[in-house]
Amino acid sequence: MGRNSVSPGRELGPPRVDLVAIGASSGGLKALKALFAGLPSDTGAAFVVVVHLDPTRPSELVKILREWTSMPVVAVNERTKVAADTVYVIAPNRALSLSGDAIAASPFKTPRGHRAPIDMFFRAISELPNAGTAIVLSGSGSDGAVGVAAVRERGGLVLAQDPEDAEFPSMPRAAIAVGVDAVLP
């Protein structure tokens, strides 16, 4: 399943696996645990977890998710090649993008409070020829909604957690308002 450049001057290259981007914020840990505990370890997809993290503290998310999935779980601190059946987790104070067959991590260029890491990565997957999959889980605010629109516009799959099931329903509601393919518990 080869991929081509989709924007003039920007070579996305081939992640040769389907990408599933998962955005969460406040209250998202419970939803992430439920999601990964219910997923088989051999889906053939790569999962990228983008959450709002405190940039001044180390994250325990990799360790926590390892308890709920048998897939390898790794923090993305630098350019990391994408592999199927692997969970990639954003590192604190990093923005994620796609570069060829890898996820690239770089320091944020915008000040804290003005960052939208979920939107940034959802927009990156929207530029892939198959647009990937975007999932919005529990969280405050609307990060992810702009990226959801980009993924849907390119024909990707968009799922949102049922706001009634979310600890913090703002992010799922914002995604649903833009348009999703399914709302699920």
SEPA-530030 format. One record per residue: x, z, y of N, C-alpha, C, O in turn; residue number from 1; residue in three letters. Coordinates in pm, 1 decimal. Layout:
<atoms>
X	Z	Y	X	Z	Y	X	Z	Y	X	Z	Y	NUM	ala
...
</atoms>
This chain:
<atoms>
84.0	0.0	-115.4	0.0	0.0	0.0	89.3	0.0	122.6	106.3	104.2	186.0	1	met
146.3	-113.4	157.4	237.0	-121.0	270.9	162.9	-112.0	402.2	46.0	-149.4	412.4	2	gly
232.0	-62.1	501.9	172.6	-47.8	633.9	257.6	-124.0	732.8	378.9	-135.7	715.6	3	arg
195.1	-175.2	835.0	263.8	-253.5	936.4	258.2	-184.1	1070.0	188.9	-84.0	1088.2	4	asn
332.7	-239.7	1162.7	327.1	-189.9	1298.5	188.4	-220.3	1355.2	134.4	-329.0	1334.2	5	ser
131.1	-123.0	1427.4	-2.1	-143.8	1481.2	-5.3	-144.3	1633.2	-105.5	-185.3	1691.6	6	val
98.7	-100.9	1697.3	105.9	-103.7	1842.9	230.2	-180.8	1881.1	333.3	-165.7	1815.5	7	ser
224.5	-262.8	1984.6	341.8	-338.0	2024.3	461.0	-244.8	2046.4	452.0	-146.5	2120.0	8	pro
571.2	-277.3	1982.3	693.1	-201.0	1999.9	696.7	-68.5	1926.0	792.6	7.1	1941.3	9	gly
594.6	-38.0	1846.1	592.9	90.1	1775.3	577.8	65.8	1626.7	469.5	30.9	1579.8	10	arg
683.7	83.6	1553.8	682.1	62.2	1409.5	643.7	191.5	1339.2	717.9	289.7	1343.8	11	glu
529.2	191.6	1275.1	488.5	309.7	1201.5	543.7	309.9	1060.9	554.4	415.9	999.3	12	leu
578.4	195.6	1009.4	637.1	190.9	876.9	539.2	237.3	771.6	419.0	248.4	795.9	13	gly
592.7	263.8	655.1	500.9	288.6	546.9	488.2	432.2	499.5	557.2	461.4	401.8	14	pro
412.8	525.1	551.6	389.8	633.7	459.1	312.4	569.6	345.4	207.3	509.6	368.2	15	pro
360.9	580.9	227.9	300.0	513.3	114.0	194.5	599.9	46.2	148.1	567.9	-63.2	16	arg
157.6	707.0	109.9	52.5	793.9	58.4	-52.7	810.4	167.8	-23.8	794.0	286.3	17	val
-172.6	842.3	127.2	-277.3	869.3	225.9	-247.8	1001.7	295.2	-206.6	1099.0	232.1	18	asp
-270.0	1003.0	426.5	-248.8	1124.6	504.3	-381.9	1190.7	535.3	-477.2	1125.3	577.8	19	leu
-386.9	1321.4	513.5	-502.6	1402.3	547.3	-454.6	1504.9	649.1	-375.9	1593.4	615.6	20	val
-501.2	1493.6	772.4	-463.0	1586.7	877.7	-572.3	1691.2	892.3	-690.5	1658.3	901.5	21	ala
-531.8	1816.9	894.4	-626.5	1928.0	901.3	-595.2	2008.5	1026.4	-483.9	2058.5	1042.6	22	ile
-693.3	2020.8	1114.3	-676.6	2098.0	1236.2	-758.1	2225.1	1231.6	-874.8	2223.8	1192.7	23	gly
-695.7	2335.9	1271.7	-764.6	2464.7	1273.4	-703.2	2552.7	1381.7	-592.7	2527.8	1429.7	24	ala
-777.3	2654.8	1418.1	-728.1	2749.8	1518.0	-779.6	2886.9	1479.5	-763.8	2928.4	1364.7	25	ser
-839.8	2956.8	1571.2	-890.8	3091.7	1545.6	-985.6	3090.0	1426.3	-1077.0	3007.8	1419.2	26	ser
-962.8	3180.6	1334.0	-1048.6	3189.6	1217.0	-1022.7	3082.6	1113.7	-1092.7	3077.1	1012.6	27	gly
-924.6	2997.5	1135.9	-898.6	2887.5	1044.3	-831.3	2926.4	914.7	-836.3	2850.6	817.9	28	gly
-768.2	3043.1	910.3	-695.5	3082.5	789.8	-788.7	3093.6	669.2	-755.8	3046.2	560.4	29	leu
-903.4	3155.4	688.4	-1000.4	3169.5	578.8	-1044.1	3031.5	528.3	-1052.9	3008.7	407.7	30	lys
-1071.0	2940.9	621.1	-1113.3	2805.3	583.5	-1000.8	2729.7	513.6	-1025.3	2659.2	415.8	31	ala
-877.1	2743.8	562.9	-762.9	2677.7	498.4	-743.5	2728.4	356.7	-720.1	2649.9	264.8	32	leu
-753.0	2857.9	339.0	-738.9	2915.2	204.4	-844.9	2858.5	111.2	-813.8	2818.7	-1.1	33	lys
-970.0	2854.4	156.6	-1078.3	2802.6	72.5	-1055.4	2655.8	39.6	-1075.3	2613.8	-74.4	34	ala
-1013.9	2578.0	137.9	-989.4	2435.7	116.0	-881.0	2414.2	11.0	-901.7	2340.8	-85.6	35	leu
-766.3	2477.6	29.3	-655.2	2454.3	-63.8	-677.6	2517.2	-200.1	-630.0	2464.2	-300.4	36	phe
-747.9	2627.3	-206.1	-779.5	2687.8	-336.3	-870.5	2596.6	-418.2	-867.3	2599.5	-541.2	37	ala
-951.6	2515.9	-350.0	-1044.5	2427.1	-419.3	-992.6	2287.6	-446.6	-1058.1	2210.4	-516.7	38	gly
-875.7	2253.0	-392.7	-820.7	2118.4	-411.8	-735.3	2110.2	-537.6	-658.0	2201.7	-565.9	39	leu
-748.3	2001.8	-613.3	-653.2	1982.6	-723.2	-514.9	1953.4	-665.3	-503.1	1910.3	-550.6	40	pro
-412.0	1976.6	-743.8	-275.1	1958.0	-693.9	-224.8	1814.9	-710.6	-110.1	1785.1	-677.2	41	ser
-308.9	1727.3	-761.3	-264.3	1590.1	-787.8	-357.1	1486.3	-725.4	-398.2	1391.4	-792.1	42	asp
-389.7	1504.0	-599.8	-479.9	1411.1	-531.4	-412.1	1280.1	-493.9	-479.2	1179.1	-472.9	43	thr
-280.1	1281.3	-485.3	-207.0	1162.9	-440.7	-194.9	1154.1	-289.9	-132.9	1061.2	-238.2	44	gly
-253.1	1249.3	-218.6	-247.9	1250.4	-72.1	-145.6	1352.1	-23.0	-106.2	1443.5	-95.4	45	ala
-103.9	1333.9	101.3	-20.3	1432.2	170.5	-109.6	1501.1	272.5	-186.2	1435.0	342.7	46	ala
-100.4	1632.0	281.1	-183.6	1711.9	370.2	-97.1	1767.2	482.1	7.7	1826.6	456.7	47	phe
-141.0	1747.8	606.6	-66.3	1796.6	722.0	-154.9	1896.2	795.8	-260.5	1860.2	848.0	48	val
-110.8	2022.1	799.6	-187.5	2129.0	862.3	-133.7	2151.7	1003.2	-17.4	2187.0	1022.3	49	val
-220.9	2130.8	1100.8	-185.0	2149.7	1241.3	-272.8	2260.6	1296.5	-394.2	2245.1	1309.0	50	val
-210.3	2371.6	1329.1	-283.5	2486.6	1381.5	-219.0	2532.3	1511.7	-105.9	2495.6	1543.4	51	val
-292.8	2612.0	1585.4	-239.0	2670.4	1708.3	-159.6	2794.8	1669.4	-215.4	2891.2	1617.0	52	his
-29.7	2791.6	1695.4	58.1	2903.4	1661.1	119.4	2963.3	1786.5	138.5	2894.5	1886.8	53	leu
149.7	3090.7	1779.8	222.4	3156.2	1887.8	365.0	3100.3	1887.1	435.8	3114.2	1787.4	54	asp
408.0	3037.4	1996.7	540.6	2975.4	1997.3	656.1	3074.7	1997.1	770.9	3035.0	1977.7	55	pro
628.3	3201.7	2018.2	735.1	3301.1	2025.0	753.5	3378.9	1895.7	842.6	3463.4	1887.0	56	thr
671.2	3352.0	1795.3	678.3	3428.4	1670.4	696.0	3336.1	1550.8	646.7	3223.2	1551.4	57	arg
765.3	3382.9	1449.3	772.2	3304.7	1324.6	632.8	3298.4	1260.9	552.9	3391.1	1274.8	58	pro
605.5	3190.0	1192.3	476.7	3172.7	1126.2	487.6	3208.1	978.6	587.7	3178.0	913.5	59	ser
385.7	3271.0	927.7	377.1	3305.1	785.3	286.1	3207.1	710.9	257.3	3227.2	592.9	60	glu
240.8	3101.9	778.3	141.5	3012.9	719.2	191.0	2944.6	592.2	114.2	2929.6	497.2	61	leu
315.7	2903.5	588.5	369.1	2839.9	467.3	358.0	2936.2	349.2	309.0	2899.2	242.5	62	val
403.0	3057.3	368.9	398.1	3158.8	262.7	254.4	3185.3	218.6	226.5	3195.6	99.2	63	lys
164.3	3196.2	314.4	23.4	3224.3	283.8	-38.9	3110.4	204.3	-106.0	3134.4	104.0	64	ile
-17.3	2985.7	248.5	-77.6	2872.3	178.0	-19.5	2853.2	38.1	-89.1	2805.2	-51.5	65	leu
104.8	2889.4	18.7	164.7	2879.7	-116.2	90.7	2964.8	-218.0	92.4	2935.2	-337.5	66	arg
25.9	3069.9	-170.9	-52.3	3155.4	-260.6	-181.4	3087.9	-305.7	-241.8	3129.9	-404.4	67	glu
-224.9	2982.4	-233.4	-354.9	2922.0	-259.2	-349.5	2780.4	-312.5	-453.5	2719.2	-337.0	68	trp
-228.4	2727.0	-330.8	-216.1	2592.4	-387.3	-89.8	2584.9	-471.4	8.0	2654.8	-445.1	69	thr
-93.0	2500.0	-572.4	27.7	2479.2	-652.0	110.9	2362.6	-596.6	219.2	2333.3	-647.4	70	ser
59.0	2296.1	-491.4	137.8	2190.9	-427.0	252.3	2255.5	-348.3	239.2	2368.7	-301.8	71	met
363.7	2184.7	-333.4	468.4	2236.1	-245.4	414.4	2246.3	-102.5	339.4	2159.6	-57.7	72	pro
452.7	2352.0	-32.0	411.4	2373.2	106.4	539.1	2390.8	188.4	619.7	2479.9	161.6	73	val
556.0	2304.5	288.8	678.1	2309.1	368.8	645.7	2307.6	518.1	549.6	2244.2	561.8	74	val
727.6	2378.7	595.1	715.0	2375.3	741.0	788.1	2252.1	792.2	895.3	2217.4	742.5	75	ala
730.3	2186.9	890.9	794.0	2069.3	951.0	862.8	2114.7	1079.5	798.7	2136.4	1182.4	76	val
994.5	2128.1	1070.6	1077.0	2167.2	1184.9	1153.7	2049.5	1242.2	1198.0	2052.8	1357.0	77	asn
1168.9	1945.5	1161.4	1242.7	1826.2	1199.9	1180.2	1708.7	1125.7	1076.0	1724.5	1062.1	78	glu
1241.2	1592.8	1132.8	1187.7	1474.9	1063.4	1184.6	1503.5	913.1	1286.1	1538.8	852.9	79	arg
1066.2	1487.5	854.2	1046.0	1519.2	712.9	973.6	1403.7	646.2	864.6	1365.2	688.5	80	thr
1034.1	1348.5	541.8	973.7	1236.9	469.9	844.0	1282.2	401.9	836.3	1391.5	345.7	81	lys
742.8	1195.6	408.4	611.3	1224.6	351.8	611.7	1194.7	201.6	659.0	1089.9	157.8	82	val
558.3	1288.6	124.5	544.3	1270.3	-19.8	403.3	1310.3	-60.6	343.2	1399.0	0.0	83	ala
351.7	1245.8	-161.8	218.3	1277.6	-213.0	215.9	1419.2	-269.1	318.6	1474.5	-308.3	84	ala
97.2	1475.5	-271.7	73.8	1606.5	-332.1	163.1	1714.7	-272.2	216.3	1800.5	-342.7	85	asp
177.7	1708.1	-141.5	257.6	1805.4	-66.7	179.3	1846.3	57.4	108.1	1765.2	116.6	86	thr
193.1	1972.6	96.0	129.3	2024.9	216.1	237.8	2046.4	321.0	336.5	2115.7	296.1	87	val
219.2	1987.3	436.9	313.0	2000.6	548.8	245.6	2085.2	655.6	129.0	2063.3	688.2	88	tyr
318.8	2182.0	710.4	263.7	2275.3	807.0	343.2	2266.6	936.8	466.3	2270.0	935.4	89	val
272.6	2255.4	1048.0	337.0	2253.4	1178.3	415.6	2383.2	1197.1	369.1	2490.7	1159.1	90	ile
533.0	2372.6	1254.9	613.7	2490.1	1286.7	578.8	2537.3	1428.3	529.7	2458.8	1509.5	91	ala
604.2	2665.5	1458.0	576.1	2713.2	1593.7	651.2	2633.3	1700.0	766.3	2593.9	1680.9	92	pro
584.4	2610.9	1810.2	641.8	2543.5	1926.7	688.0	2400.8	1897.3	786.2	2354.1	1955.0	93	asn
618.2	2332.5	1808.8	651.0	2195.2	1773.6	528.2	2107.5	1783.6	416.7	2151.0	1754.8	94	arg
549.2	1984.3	1824.3	446.7	1880.6	1823.5	480.3	1787.7	1708.1	597.7	1760.9	1682.5	95	ala
380.2	1739.0	1638.9	402.9	1648.4	1526.2	364.0	1506.1	1563.5	267.9	1483.2	1636.9	96	leu
440.9	1411.4	1511.3	411.2	1269.7	1527.6	452.8	1199.9	1398.6	507.4	1262.5	1307.7	97	ser
426.5	1070.8	1391.8	467.4	992.8	1275.7	583.3	903.5	1315.0	586.4	847.3	1424.6	98	leu
677.8	891.3	1224.4	793.9	807.1	1247.3	830.6	742.0	1114.4	890.4	805.6	1027.7	99	ser
794.2	614.3	1099.1	819.7	547.5	971.9	744.8	616.4	860.4	623.5	635.6	868.8	100	gly
816.9	654.0	755.3	753.9	720.0	640.9	769.6	872.0	649.1	772.1	940.6	546.9	101	asp
780.3	923.6	771.9	804.9	1066.1	790.2	717.0	1124.5	900.8	662.3	1054.0	985.6	102	ala
706.9	1255.4	894.8	645.6	1332.0	1002.4	761.6	1382.2	1087.1	857.4	1439.3	1035.1	103	ile
752.7	1360.9	1215.7	857.6	1406.8	1305.9	807.6	1527.1	1383.6	691.1	1532.7	1423.0	104	ala
896.2	1623.1	1405.5	863.6	1741.5	1484.0	955.0	1745.6	1605.4	1074.9	1719.5	1596.1	105	ala
896.2	1778.6	1718.4	975.8	1787.9	1840.1	917.8	1897.8	1928.0	800.6	1932.9	1914.6	106	ser
999.7	1952.5	2018.2	946.4	2054.3	2109.4	836.4	1994.3	2196.5	839.5	1875.8	2229.5	107	pro
740.4	2076.8	2232.7	634.0	2031.7	2321.7	691.4	1994.4	2457.1	786.1	2056.9	2504.9	108	phe
633.9	1892.8	2518.1	672.8	1852.5	2652.8	577.9	1911.6	2756.5	608.0	1910.9	2875.9	109	lys
464.8	1962.2	2712.0	366.3	2019.8	2802.7	371.0	2172.1	2793.4	404.6	2225.9	2688.0	110	thr
338.3	2241.7	2900.4	341.2	2388.1	2896.6	230.6	2444.5	2807.4	126.3	2382.6	2786.2	111	pro
257.7	2562.9	2757.0	159.5	2632.1	2674.3	29.7	2644.9	2753.7	33.2	2668.3	2874.5	112	arg
-82.5	2630.1	2688.1	-211.4	2633.1	2754.9	-262.0	2493.6	2787.6	-381.0	2475.1	2812.7	113	gly
-172.5	2395.4	2787.5	-210.8	2256.2	2812.9	-183.0	2168.4	2690.8	-192.5	2045.8	2697.9	114	his
-149.6	2230.6	2582.2	-114.0	2157.1	2460.5	-238.0	2129.6	2376.8	-332.9	2208.1	2375.3	115	arg
-235.2	2018.6	2308.7	-342.9	1983.1	2216.3	-278.6	1924.1	2090.7	-289.2	1803.8	2067.0	116	ala
-211.6	2007.8	2009.8	-136.5	1956.0	1894.9	-223.2	1887.1	1790.3	-176.9	1795.6	1722.2	117	pro
-347.3	1929.5	1776.9	-435.8	1867.4	1678.0	-474.0	1727.2	1725.1	-465.3	1631.5	1648.2	118	ile
-516.1	1714.8	1850.9	-545.4	1582.4	1906.5	-425.0	1489.9	1894.1	-439.5	1373.5	1856.6	119	asp
-306.8	1540.7	1925.3	-185.9	1457.8	1919.9	-165.0	1399.3	1780.7	-137.5	1280.2	1765.8	120	met
-178.4	1484.2	1678.9	-151.7	1433.8	1544.1	-266.7	1348.9	1492.1	-243.0	1250.4	1422.3	121	phe
-389.9	1384.2	1524.1	-502.2	1299.2	1484.2	-486.7	1159.7	1545.0	-511.8	1059.8	1477.6	122	phe
-445.8	1152.0	1671.1	-425.4	1020.6	1733.3	-313.1	945.5	1663.2	-319.6	823.4	1649.6	123	arg
-210.1	1016.9	1618.6	-100.8	951.3	1545.7	-151.6	890.6	1415.2	-117.2	776.7	1383.4	124	ala
-232.3	963.7	1339.5	-281.3	905.8	1213.7	-381.7	794.6	1238.6	-399.2	706.8	1154.2	125	ile
-447.8	797.5	1353.6	-543.7	690.4	1383.6	-473.6	556.1	1398.6	-537.0	451.8	1383.2	126	ser
-345.7	556.8	1427.9	-271.3	432.5	1444.8	-223.4	372.8	1313.0	-171.2	261.3	1311.1	127	glu
-240.2	444.7	1203.9	-206.6	389.4	1073.6	-310.3	283.6	1037.1	-425.8	294.3	1078.5	128	leu
-271.8	182.6	961.3	-368.8	79.0	924.4	-495.1	131.2	856.8	-602.3	73.7	875.9	129	pro
-485.6	239.0	778.0	-607.6	292.0	716.0	-661.5	413.3	791.0	-760.2	473.1	748.1	130	asn
-598.6	450.4	902.0	-641.8	556.9	993.9	-645.8	696.2	933.9	-674.9	790.9	1006.9	131	ala
-618.8	714.0	807.5	-611.5	847.3	749.5	-743.4	921.8	751.9	-849.9	865.2	776.7	132	gly
-732.2	1051.7	725.1	-846.4	1142.0	722.3	-818.1	1258.1	815.4	-707.5	1312.2	815.6	133	thr
-916.2	1296.8	894.0	-903.9	1411.6	983.2	-1010.0	1514.5	946.0	-1126.7	1480.7	926.7	134	ala
-968.1	1639.9	936.4	-1059.2	1749.3	903.7	-1045.8	1854.9	1012.4	-935.0	1898.6	1043.8	135	ile
-1159.0	1896.2	1070.1	-1159.3	1999.3	1173.6	-1222.8	2125.1	1115.9	-1337.0	2123.7	1069.9	136	val
-1146.2	2234.0	1119.4	-1193.9	2362.6	1069.0	-1215.3	2459.1	1185.0	-1202.4	2421.7	1301.6	137	leu
-1247.2	2580.8	1152.5	-1276.2	2686.0	1249.7	-1173.1	2691.6	1361.9	-1053.2	2676.5	1338.2	138	ser
-1220.9	2713.3	1483.8	-1130.0	2728.7	1596.3	-1203.1	2735.5	1727.9	-1317.7	2692.5	1740.2	139	gly
-1133.9	2791.0	1826.9	-1187.4	2799.6	1962.3	-1144.4	2677.1	2041.3	-1037.5	2621.0	2016.9	140	ser
-1226.2	2636.6	2134.2	-1191.9	2523.3	2219.4	-1235.8	2391.8	2158.9	-1323.8	2387.0	2072.9	141	gly
-1172.3	2283.9	2205.8	-1213.3	2150.5	2161.5	-1096.7	2066.3	2111.2	-1112.2	1945.5	2093.2	142	ser
-979.6	2127.1	2087.9	-866.8	2050.6	2037.3	-909.2	1982.3	1907.3	-965.2	2046.2	1818.2	143	asp
-882.8	1855.3	1897.3	-921.0	1775.9	1781.1	-1028.6	1673.9	1812.6	-1034.7	1569.9	1747.0	144	gly
-1113.4	1700.0	1910.3	-1226.0	1609.9	1938.6	-1179.4	1473.0	1985.0	-1234.5	1372.1	1941.2	145	ala
-1080.8	1466.4	2071.0	-1029.5	1337.2	2118.1	-965.9	1261.8	2001.4	-986.2	1141.3	1986.5	146	val
-890.4	1331.6	1920.1	-828.2	1269.0	1803.9	-929.2	1221.9	1701.4	-911.1	1117.2	1639.3	147	gly
-1036.7	1299.5	1683.2	-1144.9	1260.5	1592.1	-1203.9	1126.4	1635.5	-1228.2	1038.9	1552.4	148	val
-1226.5	1111.0	1765.0	-1281.5	985.2	1815.6	-1188.0	869.0	1782.9	-1234.2	761.3	1745.3	149	ala
-1057.8	889.7	1796.8	-960.8	783.5	1767.3	-961.3	748.7	1618.3	-956.8	631.2	1581.9	150	ala
-966.8	849.9	1533.0	-968.3	825.7	1388.0	-1094.8	749.3	1348.8	-1088.2	653.4	1271.9	151	val
-1208.8	791.3	1401.1	-1335.0	722.6	1368.4	-1335.2	579.6	1418.8	-1380.8	488.7	1349.3	152	arg
-1283.9	559.3	1540.2	-1280.0	425.1	1598.3	-1200.8	329.1	1510.6	-1233.4	210.6	1503.8	153	glu
-1097.6	378.4	1443.9	-1013.2	294.8	1357.4	-1062.1	290.7	1212.7	-997.9	229.1	1127.7	154	arg
-1175.8	356.1	1183.8	-1232.7	348.3	1049.0	-1186.1	456.4	954.0	-1210.8	447.3	833.7	155	gly
-1119.2	558.4	1005.0	-1077.0	668.9	919.4	-1193.0	761.8	888.2	-1299.9	752.1	948.4	156	gly
-1171.1	850.2	795.4	-1271.2	947.3	752.8	-1254.0	1074.9	834.5	-1142.0	1123.1	851.9	157	leu
-1365.2	1130.0	884.9	-1361.5	1253.8	963.3	-1461.5	1353.4	905.0	-1579.3	1322.6	887.0	158	val
-1411.8	1472.6	876.1	-1494.3	1580.4	823.5	-1482.8	1700.5	915.6	-1377.6	1722.6	975.7	159	leu
-1589.3	1778.1	927.5	-1586.5	1900.2	1007.1	-1648.2	2013.1	926.2	-1741.7	1993.3	848.7	160	ala
-1593.1	2131.7	946.7	-1650.8	2250.9	886.4	-1785.8	2277.8	952.0	-1800.9	2260.6	1072.9	161	gln
-1881.9	2319.2	873.9	-2012.7	2354.5	926.6	-1994.2	2467.7	1027.7	-1942.1	2573.2	991.5	162	asp
-2035.2	2448.8	1152.7	-2018.1	2554.6	1252.1	-2082.7	2686.8	1211.5	-2035.2	2793.5	1250.5	163	pro
-2190.2	2680.4	1134.0	-2255.9	2803.1	1087.9	-2167.9	2879.2	989.5	-2185.9	2999.4	970.2	164	glu
-2073.8	2810.6	927.9	-1984.0	2868.3	828.5	-1849.8	2909.1	890.3	-1772.4	2982.0	828.1	165	asp
-1822.4	2862.6	1011.5	-1693.3	2885.8	1075.7	-1692.7	3018.1	1151.8	-1791.7	3053.7	1215.9	166	ala
-1580.7	3090.9	1144.8	-1567.5	3214.0	1222.9	-1575.0	3184.4	1372.5	-1637.2	3258.6	1448.6	167	glu
-1511.2	3075.6	1413.2	-1513.4	3030.5	1551.9	-1561.0	2885.2	1550.8	-1484.6	2796.5	1512.7	168	phe
-1684.6	2858.9	1591.5	-1744.8	2726.9	1573.7	-1714.4	2622.8	1681.4	-1759.4	2508.9	1668.6	169	pro
-1640.9	2656.6	1786.0	-1621.9	2562.6	1898.0	-1555.4	2431.6	1855.5	-1604.5	2324.1	1889.7	170	ser
-1444.7	2439.1	1781.7	-1375.3	2315.0	1743.1	-1461.7	2227.3	1652.2	-1472.2	2107.3	1677.2	171	met
-1524.0	2282.9	1547.4	-1611.3	2196.1	1467.2	-1726.6	2137.0	1548.2	-1761.7	2020.5	1529.7	172	pro
-1785.3	2215.7	1637.2	-1895.6	2163.9	1719.1	-1848.5	2050.4	1809.9	-1919.4	1951.1	1826.7	173	arg
-1729.7	2064.3	1868.4	-1676.5	1958.7	1954.9	-1653.2	1831.5	1874.5	-1681.8	1721.9	1922.9	174	ala
-1601.7	1844.4	1752.5	-1580.2	1727.1	1667.5	-1713.5	1662.4	1630.3	-1726.7	1540.1	1634.5	175	ala
-1811.5	1743.7	1594.1	-1942.8	1692.2	1555.9	-2007.5	1619.5	1672.9	-2072.7	1516.9	1653.6	176	ile
-1990.3	1671.2	1793.0	-2047.4	1606.4	1912.0	-1989.5	1467.2	1933.6	-2058.6	1378.0	1982.7	177	ala
-1862.7	1448.2	1897.1	-1798.2	1317.7	1909.8	-1844.1	1225.7	1796.6	-1860.9	1105.3	1816.3	178	val
-1863.9	1283.0	1679.1	-1909.5	1206.9	1562.7	-1818.1	1227.1	1444.1	-1697.4	1204.6	1452.8	179	gly
-1875.8	1269.4	1333.5	-1801.6	1289.0	1209.2	-1876.5	1220.3	1097.1	-1993.7	1185.6	1111.5	180	val
-1808.4	1200.7	985.4	-1871.8	1139.3	868.9	-1950.1	1239.8	786.5	-2049.4	1204.8	722.8	181	asp
-1904.5	1367.0	787.7	-1975.9	1469.8	712.4	-1942.8	1606.6	770.0	-1832.7	1630.7	819.4	182	ala
-2042.0	1696.0	762.3	-2026.1	1835.4	799.3	-2040.6	1913.7	669.6	-2141.8	1903.2	600.3	183	val
-1937.7	1992.9	637.3	-1934.6	2060.1	508.1	-1900.4	2208.4	523.9	-1835.4	2247.0	621.0	184	leu
-1943.6	2290.6	429.7	-1904.9	2433.5	436.1	-1755.4	2449.7	408.1	-1704.1	2561.6	409.0	185	pro
</atoms>
